[in-house]
Amino acid sequence: MIFLTRTNGTIIYINPELIQTVEATPDTVVTLISNKKLIVRDTPQEISERFIEYRRQTLAPYSERKSD
């Protein structure tokens, strides 16, 4: 899970695998695969970095097994 900050300051956690697109319009709009849209304070760059870190953490156990 990654966290996002709604425009009212509330922090929410979402499964980043459900993100379809992230747009800056100038607000950041996150569209989920269900077509639900979330407007958040976080920049697309911040969301991208959180997604990359999430993937590193979730794939690490598999990459460690390969090297054994």
N, C-alpha and C positions, 0 to 999 in steps of 0.2 A: 504494500500500500504506500501511496505517496500522499502528502498533505497539500491542500490548496487553500487559499484564503479568499473567502467570499468578499464582496465589496463592502459588506457591513462589518468585516473584521472576524467573522466566525471562521474557525478552521474546520475543514472537512477532510476526510480521508477517502480516497477512491482507489480502485484497482486500476493501475495505469494501462493494463492490457485492454481496457474498455475504451480508451481514448482513440477517436477516429481522426480528429484534426484539432489543431490549436492555432488560433488566428489573433492577430493584434489589429483591432478595428476602431479606434485606438484602445478600447478596453480589450482585455484578453478574453476571448470566447473559446471555451473548450467544448467540442462536440463529441458526445459519446456514441458508441456504435448503435445505441437505441435511438439516436437522433435527439436526445435530450441535450440542451445547451446550458452550460454553466458560465456565468460571467465572474471572473476572479481578478484579484489584485496582482497575482503573480505574473511575471513576464513569460512569454513563450520560451525564452532562454532558460529561465529558472526551472520551468516545468520540464524542459528537455533534459537538463542536468539531473533532475530528480529521477526521471525515467531511466536514464543511463545508469545511475547508481543502483536503482532498483534491479535492473537487469544484471548488473555485475554481481549483486548479492544473491540473486536467485539462480544464476548459472554457475556460481563458484563451486558448489558441491560437485557438479558434473565435470568441470574442468580439472578439479583435483583428482577425481577418479581416473581420468584419462592418463595422467602422468604416472600413475602407479604401475 
